[in-house]
Amino acid sequence: MKNKTTNCLNCGEQLDSNENFCPNCGQENSDKKLPLGAFIKDFFSNYLSFDTILFKTLNPFIFRPGRLSKAFNEGKRRRYINPIRMYLIFSLFYFFMISLTVPKDLIDKGLKSFVNRKEVLDSAKLNGLDSVRVDQLIQIAEENKAVEQKDSLNKWSTLKYWASDENLSDEEFEANLQGIGLDLDLISPAYKRSFLLNSSMFTYQAIRNLPLMMFFFLPIFAFILYLLFMKKRYYVEHLIHGLHLHAFAYFIYGLAILLLSLFSVATGWIIFLSFTWVSIYTLFSIKRLYQNGWGKSVMKFFILGFFYFSLLVFGFLFELYISFITI
């Protein structure tokens, strides 16, 4: 027997003793303490939709491009998981996988590799070696760690020391950087020094800002769709489509990252196959939802890809710049 209350515990609405649910907010009229099993069930059901609606959603989401967007735009709002919730779930999965797999010393390794390669190239020029021999020397250096164990390791440590040396003027610091081929005139010495001293923080900042950048670009993606397929459709319908397409891309790319992190597989092939799957899925989704012929669908697909990819490149570079100046 459930103990009932005279007022709703959720919204405070006055209740009669025979009312099982609050007429204002719909919460059950009961003061019974919530058991652990009910709490877990409520979490999966209400927030992640891990019930029958999840399994109804996964099949069209993965194997029937455009079906979910078409159904939602036709008014079938309760049959499948809400598009915003799907976007949040799979974007969380994707960016979580990125945060797990990207090493904190990624920038250090990249710059150290650049210094190593620069040293080999300079030595090769002095000795008059051809490009084939240069590549062989670089490969040997990478395999045997010879450069890293000797002069280049000292050079990298010196580079870090230059950045932290308060007695070294900006002009001297710039001259030292130019000596190893790291002269970037568009960036002030203060930012360069901060970057060298906090390269791990830069990686953290870039990863943290990436979800925000992608969320910002989602309405832009929908607007491009609106311009390409505006006939008899509202902007929000394209936004729904964009949410589903991005959620699918996050799902596939997240799985690819997980696969690469767990198994020794060909990285190039995994990247190619995941990108191809997402591209084909997007094309078929456009064909199903907007019901154009294949010719128009393919043409508009490539236009969409060109403009959106161009904007993503610009946005990614801008995001790296923001991360760079805020470390």
N, C-alpha and C positions, 0 to 999 in steps of 0.2 A: 504494500500500500504506500503510495507516494504522499508525502506531506506537502500540502499546498500552502501558498502564502496569500496574503491579502493584497500585496503589491508586487509587481514584477521586479525581480532582482536586477534586471538588465536596464529597464528604462523608467521604472517607478510607477507605471500605469496601475491604477486601482483595478483589482480583479475580484470576481465573484468566486465562491467556493466551488462552483461547478465548472469553472473554466479551466481547461487543460493547457491552453496556450494563450499567451498574451495577444490580444487583438491589435495592439499597437506595433510590436516588434516581432512577434511570432515565437519568442522563446518559450520553452516548456515551463509550465507553472509547477515548480517543484523546488523544495529547499534541500533536497537530498544531496549530500556531498558527492562530488564527481569521482567515481573510481578510476584507477589508472587505465583499465581497458577501454572505458568509455572516452577518456581523455585522448588516448592514442587514436581510437577510431574517429573521433571528432576532428582531430588534426588532419588525418589523411583524407577524410571525406570532404571537409569544408575548405581546406587550404590547398591541398595538392590534388584533390579529386581522384584519389586512389580507390575508386569504386567502379561500378559498371560503366560509368561515363568515361573513365580513362580508357578502358579497353575498346569502347565504341569509337573513341577518338584516334587511337594509335594507328589503326588499320588505314583509314583514309589519309591520315597525316603523312604516313610513310610511303604508301603505295598508290595513292590516288591524288596526284597533284591538283590543287584548285578546288577539290570537293568541299573542304571545310570552309573556305572563303565563300564559295557559292551558297552553301547551306546557311551560313550565318547572315549573309546579305539578303537571303530570301525570308529571313525571320525565324529560322530554326535555331533559337538562341540557347535552349536548355538541353539540346541533344548532345552537344559536344562541349569540351572545355573551352572557357572563354579565351579568345585570342591573346589578350594582354597577359593572362595567367600563363599561357603556354610560352609566350615570349620570355617572361621572367624566369620560368623554370629552366628552359633550355639555355638561356643566356647565362644564368647562374652556373649551370653545368659546364658550359664552354669556357667561361673566364676562370672558373675554379681549376679546370684542367690546365689552362695556360699558367696560372700562378704556381701550380705544382711542378710543372715541367721546365719552366724558364729558370735557369740558374741565376743566382744573385750576382755572380761575377761575370755575367755575359759580356758586359762592356769591357771589362779588364781583359778577358780572353781575346776579344776582337781587336782591341788596340795593341795588345801584345803580339798577336799574329801579324798585324800590320807592321809593327816595328821590326819583327823578325824578317818579314819579306823585304822590307826596305833595306835592311842590312845586307841581305844576300844579293839584292839587285845592285846596290852600290859597289859591292865587292866584285860582282860580275862585270860591271862596266869598266872598272879599273883594270881587269885582267882580259878584257876584250872577248868575253864569252858570248856565244849566240843564245837565242831565246830558248832553244831546246835544252841546252846545258843548264841554263838558269832554272828552268822548271825542275830538272833533275836535282839540282842542289837544294831547291826549296823542299822537294819531297823528302830528300835525305834528312834535311834539317828537322822536318816535322816528325819523321819516323824515329830518328835517333835522339831527338831532343837536344842535339848538340848545341844549337844556337841558344836555346832556352837555358841550358846548363852553364853557358859561358857568358859571352859578352852581352847578349840581348837581355838576359835576366838582370845584369848590372845596369843596362841602359833603362830598362823599365823601372827599376827601383830608383834610379836617378831622376826619371821623369816625375815620379810621385814626390820625390824630395824637392824638386824645383817648385812644384805647386805649393808646398807647405813652407818653403823658406821665405820668411818675412823680410830677410835682408836682401833678397833678390828682387830688383826692380822689375816693373812690368816690361820695360824695354829689353832688359836682359833675358827675362822669361820668354818673350816673343822670339828673340834671336835664337835661343836654345831650341825652341819648338821648330823654327824654320830649318834648323840644322838637321832635324830628323824627318822633315817633310810633313809636319803637322801645323803648318801656317794657315789659319782660317781667319782672313781679314775681317769678315763680317761679324765676328764674335769678339767681345771685349776680353782682355786678359783676366779680369775678375771672374767672368763666367767660365772661362777655360780652367782656371785654377779650381773653382768650386766643383766643376764637373770631374776633374781628375781626382780630387779628394773624396768625392761623394758619388762615384760611379755606380755603386750598388744601390744607393738611394734613387738615382736616376732610373734604374731598371724598375724599382718598386713603384715610383711615381708614374712611369709610363704604363705599367700594367694596371695600376689603380684607375688611371684616367681613361683607359681604353673603353670600358663599358659605357661611361658617360658620353664619350664621343660617338659611339655607335647608336646610342639612344637618341642623340641629337640629330643624327643623319637619317633616322627612320622616317620622320615626316618629309624630309627632302626626297627620299626614295619614293614615297607615296605621291609626292607632287609630280615627279617625273612620270609615274604611271598615269596620273591624272591628265597630264598634257598629251600623253600618247593615246589614251583610251578614254577621253572625257565624254564621249557621246553617251547620253542617257545614264550617266553614273555620277554619283556624288563623291566628293573627295574622301569621305570617311570609308567608303567601300574599298578604295585603293589602299587606305591605311590598314584596314583589316587584312587585305591581301599581303601587304608588306610585313605585317606582324607574323603571319603564317610562314612566309618565305624566309624571313630572318630566323625564326624559330627552327625551321628545318635545317638551315645552314649551320646554326649553332650545334644542332644535334649531330649532324654528320661530321663536322670538323672536330667537335669534342670527342667523338668516337675515334677519329683518326689519330688525334693526339694521345688518347688513351692506348690505342693499339701500338703506336710508336714507342710509348714509354714502357710498355710491358714486354714487348717482343722485339727481337732483332730482325726487323723487316726492312725492305727497300724503301727508304724515305721518299725518294722521288716518285715511285709508283703509287704509294699511299696518297701523297699530295695530289698527284694527277687524277687518280680514280675518285677521290672525294670531291675535287673541284668539278670533274666531269659529271658526277652524279648530281651535285647541286645545280649545275648549269642545265642539264637535261630536265631535271625536276621543275626548274623555273620556267623553261620553255613550254613544257606540257601544262603547267599551271596557267600560264598566260593563254594558251590555246583553249583550255577548257573554260576558263572564267569569262574571257572576252569574246569567245566564239568567232574569231576571225579565221580566214583561211590560213593554210600553212605558210604561204608566201609572206603575208602581212605579219603573221606571228613571229616568224624568224627574223624579218627585217626589224620589227620593233624590239625584239629581244636583244639584238645586237646594238641598237641605238640606246636602249636602257642600260646595257652592260657598259658601253663606252662612257656615257656621261656619269654613271654612278661610280664606276671604277676610277675615273679621273678625279671625281670629288673625294673619294675615299683616300686616294694617294695624297691629295692636298690636305685633307683632314688629318691623316696620320702624321704627315710632316709637321703640321701645325701643333698637333697634340704632343709630339716629341719636343718641339720648341718650347711649349708651355711647361712641360715636365723639366726641360733643361734649365729654364730661368727660375723655377720655383724650388730647386733643390738647395 
